[in-house]
Amino acid sequence: MPPSKLQRFKEFSEHFNVAEVEYRRDSQLQEAEFDSLEKWYARVDDGRRRFIPFLRGQCGVKFSGRVLEIAAGSGWMSAEMSRITEVTEVFTLDASETLLQEITPNIFNYLQAQEDKITRVLGDFHRLDFKDESFDLVTVDAGLHHAVSLDAVLAEVFRVLKPGGQHVAIREMITPPLWFKRTSSTRRRLIAAGVTENMYPMKEWRAAFEKAGFSFRARRVNLKTNWLARLNEWLFNGLFHCRYVLLGAKQEGGSIS
């Protein structure tokens, strides 16, 4: 099977965070040089792949037609979506050339992606170099909270979605109602390096989606397989921590069920 194609956007937006990209480039180069790919494979085998069946079966997400993944990271979600028969094209967008060139192709191979369907795109999710109403579905995994301007990103996603299209965000940072205001050492280090690490309460996520034009729905997630972990999620998800899928629909009979 031929490798996926790579294209580059012509220009980035004024919101583009150069410091973050440089930090991630340096850390990713270090990982690629000194760590084996097994570390990356372990990341995609941490249970996140169970999201696709959950989204299809429990959230009414339609994986079909032309699909865009923004802030794609390793590209695991693009790989999984490419193997769905109804999906005809997948565009895998990230601002890190290191990831797109060095890591993503290995993840595609590891997950047996249908690479003839995939185009890797080096670009800025604040300014999507695609025509209006180009995609049936736009997905993001733990990426929106890195946006310098959440409003700008969601406006662009809304623009490139077809009427009736859907936007799905998983593993985003959501401030729980019972939140003790402390910041982890890892998060402090990232912020000090210039990385954008935003955390919003659910009402602000809803407001941002609706401001962009979406109808909005949030769905609690419990993908744990151990019974004790599942019970913990059932009791405390939404109180002390928030694990939700954020779902937006561009109306034309495209509301999320």
C-alpha positions as CSV (number, residue, x, y, z in Angstrom):
1,M,0.0,0.0,0.0
2,P,1.4,3.4,-0.9
3,P,2.3,5.8,2.0
4,S,0.0,8.6,2.9
5,K,0.6,11.9,1.1
6,L,1.9,15.1,2.9
7,Q,0.8,18.6,2.1
8,R,1.5,22.0,3.7
9,F,-0.7,25.0,4.3
10,K,0.5,28.2,2.7
11,E,0.3,30.3,5.8
12,F,-0.6,30.2,9.5
13,S,-2.8,32.5,11.5
14,E,-1.9,35.2,13.9
15,H,-2.9,32.8,16.7
16,F,-0.2,30.3,15.8
17,N,1.9,29.5,18.9
18,V,5.5,29.3,17.6
19,A,6.9,28.7,21.1
20,E,4.6,25.7,21.6
21,V,5.5,24.1,18.3
22,E,9.3,24.6,19.0
23,Y,8.9,23.0,22.4
24,R,7.0,20.1,21.1
25,R,9.4,19.7,18.1
26,D,12.4,19.5,20.4
27,S,10.8,17.1,22.9
28,Q,9.5,14.9,20.0
29,L,12.9,14.8,18.4
30,Q,14.4,13.7,21.7
31,E,11.9,11.0,22.1
32,A,12.3,9.8,18.5
33,E,16.1,9.7,19.0
34,F,16.5,8.2,22.4
35,D,13.3,6.2,22.9
36,S,12.0,3.3,20.9
37,L,8.7,3.5,19.0
38,E,7.3,1.1,21.6
39,K,6.6,4.1,23.8
40,W,4.4,5.6,21.1
41,Y,2.7,2.3,20.5
42,A,2.0,2.0,24.2
43,R,0.3,5.4,24.1
44,V,-2.2,4.4,21.4
45,D,-2.8,1.1,23.2
46,D,-3.8,2.8,26.5
47,G,-7.6,2.3,25.8
48,R,-8.2,5.3,23.7
49,R,-9.0,3.2,20.6
50,R,-12.2,2.1,22.4
51,F,-13.5,5.6,21.6
52,I,-14.4,4.8,18.0
53,P,-16.9,2.1,18.8
54,F,-18.3,4.2,21.7
55,L,-18.7,7.2,19.4
56,R,-20.4,5.1,16.7
57,G,-22.6,3.0,19.0
58,Q,-23.4,5.4,21.9
59,C,-23.2,8.9,20.5
60,G,-24.6,8.6,17.0
61,V,-21.4,9.8,15.3
62,K,-21.4,9.1,11.6
63,F,-18.0,8.1,10.3
64,S,-18.4,8.4,6.6
65,G,-17.3,10.5,3.6
66,R,-14.5,13.1,4.0
67,V,-13.1,13.4,7.5
68,L,-10.7,15.9,9.0
69,E,-8.7,15.3,12.2
70,I,-7.2,18.5,13.7
71,A,-4.4,18.6,16.2
72,A,-3.9,15.0,15.2
73,G,-0.7,14.3,17.2
74,S,0.4,10.7,16.5
75,G,-2.6,10.3,14.1
76,W,-4.0,7.2,15.8
77,M,-7.6,8.4,15.3
78,S,-7.0,9.0,11.6
79,A,-5.6,5.5,11.3
80,E,-8.7,4.0,13.0
81,M,-11.1,6.1,10.9
82,S,-9.3,5.2,7.7
83,R,-10.2,1.5,8.2
84,I,-14.0,2.3,8.3
85,T,-15.5,1.3,5.0
86,E,-17.8,4.3,4.8
87,V,-14.9,6.8,5.2
88,T,-13.6,7.8,1.8
89,E,-10.9,10.3,2.7
90,V,-9.0,11.3,5.9
91,F,-7.0,14.5,6.4
92,T,-4.6,14.4,9.3
93,L,-3.7,17.9,10.4
94,D,-1.0,18.9,12.9
95,A,1.3,21.9,13.4
96,S,4.3,19.6,14.1
97,E,6.3,18.5,11.1
98,T,8.3,16.2,13.3
99,L,5.2,14.2,14.2
100,L,3.9,14.1,10.7
101,Q,7.2,13.0,9.2
102,E,8.8,10.9,11.9
103,I,6.0,9.4,14.1
104,T,2.7,9.4,12.3
105,P,3.8,7.1,9.5
106,N,4.9,4.5,12.0
107,I,1.6,4.7,13.9
108,F,-0.3,4.3,10.6
109,N,1.8,1.2,9.9
110,Y,1.3,-0.2,13.5
111,L,-2.5,0.3,13.3
112,Q,-2.7,-1.0,9.7
113,A,-4.2,2.2,8.4
114,Q,-5.7,2.4,4.9
115,E,-3.0,4.9,3.9
116,D,-4.3,5.4,0.4
117,K,-7.2,7.3,2.0
118,I,-5.0,9.5,4.2
119,T,-3.4,12.9,3.5
120,R,-1.1,14.3,6.2
121,V,-1.4,18.1,6.5
122,L,1.1,20.5,8.1
123,G,-1.0,23.4,9.2
124,D,-2.6,25.6,11.9
125,F,-6.1,24.7,13.1
126,H,-6.9,28.4,13.7
127,R,-6.8,28.8,9.9
128,L,-7.9,25.8,7.9
129,D,-6.9,26.0,4.3
130,F,-9.9,24.1,3.0
131,K,-13.0,25.3,1.1
132,D,-16.3,25.9,2.9
133,E,-18.4,22.8,3.5
134,S,-15.6,20.4,2.6
135,F,-16.0,17.7,5.3
136,D,-18.7,15.4,6.7
137,L,-16.9,15.0,10.1
138,V,-14.2,16.9,12.0
139,T,-12.6,15.2,15.0
140,V,-10.0,16.2,17.6
141,D,-8.4,14.2,20.4
142,A,-7.1,16.4,23.4
143,G,-6.4,19.3,21.1
144,L,-8.9,22.1,21.5
145,H,-7.5,23.0,24.9
146,H,-4.2,23.9,23.2
147,A,-6.0,26.5,21.0
148,V,-4.8,30.1,21.6
149,S,-8.2,31.2,20.4
150,L,-10.9,28.5,20.9
151,D,-13.4,30.7,19.1
152,A,-11.2,30.9,16.0
153,V,-10.7,27.2,15.8
154,L,-14.4,26.3,16.3
155,A,-15.4,29.0,13.7
156,E,-13.1,27.4,11.2
157,V,-14.3,23.9,12.0
158,F,-17.9,25.1,11.5
159,R,-17.0,26.7,8.2
160,V,-15.4,23.6,6.7
161,L,-18.2,21.3,7.8
162,K,-21.0,20.4,5.4
163,P,-24.6,21.1,6.6
164,G,-25.5,18.2,8.7
165,G,-21.9,17.5,9.6
166,Q,-20.5,16.8,13.0
167,H,-17.6,17.9,15.2
168,V,-16.4,15.5,17.9
169,A,-13.9,16.3,20.6
170,I,-12.6,13.7,23.0
171,R,-10.3,13.8,26.0
172,E,-10.4,17.6,26.4
173,M,-9.6,19.4,29.7
174,I,-12.8,20.2,31.5
175,T,-12.9,21.9,34.9
176,P,-15.0,19.7,37.3
177,P,-17.5,21.3,39.7
178,L,-15.6,20.1,42.7
179,W,-12.2,21.3,41.7
180,F,-9.3,22.0,44.0
181,K,-7.3,24.7,42.3
182,R,-3.9,23.3,41.9
183,T,-1.7,22.8,38.9
184,S,0.4,19.7,38.3
185,S,4.2,20.1,38.0
186,T,3.9,18.8,34.4
187,R,1.3,21.4,33.5
188,R,3.4,24.2,35.1
189,R,6.4,23.1,33.1
190,L,4.5,23.1,29.9
191,I,3.0,26.6,30.5
192,A,6.4,27.9,31.4
193,A,7.7,26.6,28.1
194,G,5.0,28.6,26.2
195,V,2.6,25.7,25.7
196,T,-1.1,26.7,25.7
197,E,-2.9,24.6,28.4
198,N,-6.4,25.9,28.8
199,M,-9.0,24.3,31.1
200,Y,-12.7,25.3,30.8
201,P,-15.8,24.4,32.8
202,M,-18.5,22.7,30.8
203,K,-20.7,25.9,30.5
204,E,-17.8,27.6,28.7
205,W,-17.3,24.7,26.3
206,R,-21.0,24.8,25.5
207,A,-20.9,28.6,25.0
208,A,-17.9,28.3,22.7
209,F,-19.5,25.6,20.5
210,E,-22.8,27.5,20.4
211,K,-21.1,30.8,19.6
212,A,-19.6,29.1,16.5
213,G,-23.0,28.0,15.4
214,F,-23.1,24.4,16.6
215,S,-25.9,22.7,18.5
216,F,-24.0,21.1,21.5
217,R,-24.2,18.0,23.5
218,A,-21.8,16.5,26.1
219,R,-21.8,12.7,26.8
220,R,-20.1,11.2,29.8
221,V,-17.5,8.6,29.0
222,N,-16.8,5.4,30.9
223,L,-14.5,3.1,28.9
224,K,-12.9,1.3,31.8
225,T,-12.9,-2.5,31.7
226,N,-12.1,-3.2,35.3
227,W,-15.3,-3.2,37.4
228,L,-13.8,-1.2,40.2
229,A,-12.6,1.5,37.8
230,R,-15.9,1.5,36.1
231,L,-17.7,2.1,39.4
232,N,-15.3,4.9,40.3
233,E,-16.1,6.6,37.0
234,W,-19.8,6.1,37.5
235,L,-19.6,7.7,40.9
236,F,-17.2,10.5,40.4
237,N,-17.0,11.4,36.7
238,G,-18.6,14.9,36.5
239,L,-17.8,15.8,40.1
240,F,-14.0,15.5,40.9
241,H,-13.0,14.9,37.3
242,C,-14.7,15.3,33.9
243,R,-14.4,12.7,31.1
244,Y,-16.8,13.7,28.4
245,V,-17.2,13.6,24.7
246,L,-18.0,17.1,23.3
247,L,-20.3,16.9,20.3
248,G,-21.3,19.6,17.9
249,A,-23.7,19.4,15.0
250,K,-24.0,21.9,12.1
251,Q,-27.7,21.9,11.6
252,E,-29.5,20.4,8.7
253,G,-31.0,17.5,10.5
254,G,-27.6,16.8,11.8
255,S,-28.2,17.1,15.6
256,I,-26.4,14.6,17.8
257,S,-28.7,12.0,19.3
